[in-house]
Amino acid sequence: MRVLVIEDNDDLRFAVAAALRGDGLAVDEVADLPAADEALFVTAYDCAVFDRMLPSGDALHYVADLRRAGRTVPVLFLTSRDRVADRVDGFAAGGDDYLIKPFAVPELIARVRNLCRRAGTLTPPVHRIADVEIDTARRQVRRDGVLLLLTAKEFAVLEILAARADQAVSRAELIEKCWDEMAEPGSNVVDVLIAQLRRKLGDPPLIDTVRGVGYRLVTGSDG
């Protein structure tokens, strides 16, 4: 899943992005609203995390404009403004969640993932493909009851394939959803990761290569 973090404090932005990446999310970072506007124009994000008060303006007004324009990206306001009236204003402007600084990192991750689920990209919470169980809440994968040790990135790719089981998912889409803007779309990062994932999933193989397109996770009914 891909998340945009908008925060002008460099240290906090880095910490938030690192925490989300550590949980397997792809994260792009910007420091102001003009950069956020550009990022949201070119990329379909599953969630955007906005510091509310930025040097370039109050993100509340920016999000309200997004909603008036019909933009539906889920938004989490991350702010030190802790009055009830502030939280009400955030929701009224179109925010989907509101987290007060200082915050606990596990709570931030849980809230971001919840917003990604609202976007329709992580449901159902447990995927069962053949003898593989993919638990998106616990971030665990089992095959024939045996727990598999996947990296965060491997889990992220498998999660996308499972959500689209028996459908071809392009390399470009996997890059878009599972890697941030630092990834090189022309590189072989997807192919290398798929090879690793196939080894860990074992036999019989579940991931097919769709020539000229990308990959698909087969349910077993036709593979």
Disulfide bonds with the S-S distance in Angstrom:
none
